[in-house]
Amino acid sequence: MSAVQERLPCAAGMRAHAAAFVARATARSRLPLDYSVPSLRVVDHLLDGLRKGGADRDRAAGALFGLGAYVGEVLVRRAGAVWVDFDVEQRAYFGQRVGVRMPDGRVWNPLGKVANRLACGGPEESLQTFYLTLHGRARRTDGC
């Protein structure tokens, strides 16, 4: 884990970090970042744009963390996840300090998933598909 990652928010700060990212990202544009599942397609398109623009993981680190926080917050709001600080083994495995725990106890790494989308760019790395095929989601009974 890099020194930059060590300075990033812990689980308790991720909701605020996602909100600040959304405020910055939507200040000059009408990006529909509303924490909905369809908004994950917007994240896919943003990452595709970064990739086509030649951004690499290091140059796009701030945007990647913001987008990862946003994706994680969608999981929190829509799938019943909670932000968690990874333990030492999880940090080593995922290469991140934080992730989300699903209602069934599984942990996922939205920050790493965003970085993979930038690196690979293919439809198999889609964040919307990630959500739709995600194991451990809470079942919604309100039709949403």
Secondary structure by P-SEA (a helix, b strand, c coil): ccccccccccccaaaaaaaaaaaaaaccccccccccccaaaaaaaaaaaaaaaccccccaaaaaaaaaaaaaaaaaaccbbbbbbccaaaaaaccccbbbbcccbbbbbaaaaaaaaaacccccccaaaaaaaccccccccccc
